[in-house]
Amino acid sequence: MDKDNFPRERLVKFGPQNLKDYELLAILLRTGTKEMPVLELAKEILKLHPLDRFQTVTVGDLLKIKGISHAKATTIVASLELSRRILDKPQNILPVIDSAKAAVAVCPELANSKREKLVALYLNASSCLIHKEVITIGTLDKMLVNPRDVLEPAIRYLSGFIIILHNHPAGNLEPSGEDLEFTKNLQKGAKILGLELLDHVLVTADDFRSILTD
């Protein structure tokens, strides 16, 4: 049998969102019985307990099904309880990054770094931070970075807006020629991809400034 038809292998290859309900359940079951393969057993469970009512299934309900052992039943019920707790837990509110000051606040590591670092913040259309990534770490006064290193995560995380920050460990808030050239090239590259570079912020131990808005 082609391994691509096995639910575990399909999950790894295609992602859990692309598996059918019974395939996900089959992964929890792990094995079937001599009379019924695991995928068929999973289908039988969902036939008796459809997905819209599956959250209320109990160990006793599952043990009534031929081929469901105590271990299988408790695994399923435990996974249902875990999913309930995840859904009930308040979700962290994404920070809004609507200024250079707000951007610096989520990158406290830059102020005291002894080496130059470039950090990119990826925002959604509401200016909420959806991903933060250290793009590169350089020496005391130099970094090697290509605009595509900043743009690739934006595509990966479905972000349309980018803010980049980098520190000057020597304490100088004046952008270098390389800083200005990189900002210009990054703006051009972002525009080609339908993205927008909102700001490039320089950070020192005591202060910060924006290349684009100051």
Secondary structure, DSSP 8 states (H G I E B T S, - for coil): --GGGSHHHHHHHH-GGGS-HHHHHHHHH----SSS-HHHHHHHHHHHS-GGGGGG--HHHHHTSTT--HHHHHHHHHHHHHHHHHHHS------B--SHHHHHHT-GGGTT-SS-EEEEEEE-TTSBEEEEEEEEE--SS-----HHHHHHHHHHTT-SEEEEEEE-TT---S--HHHHHHHHHHHHHHHHTT-EEEEEEEE-SS-EEETTT-
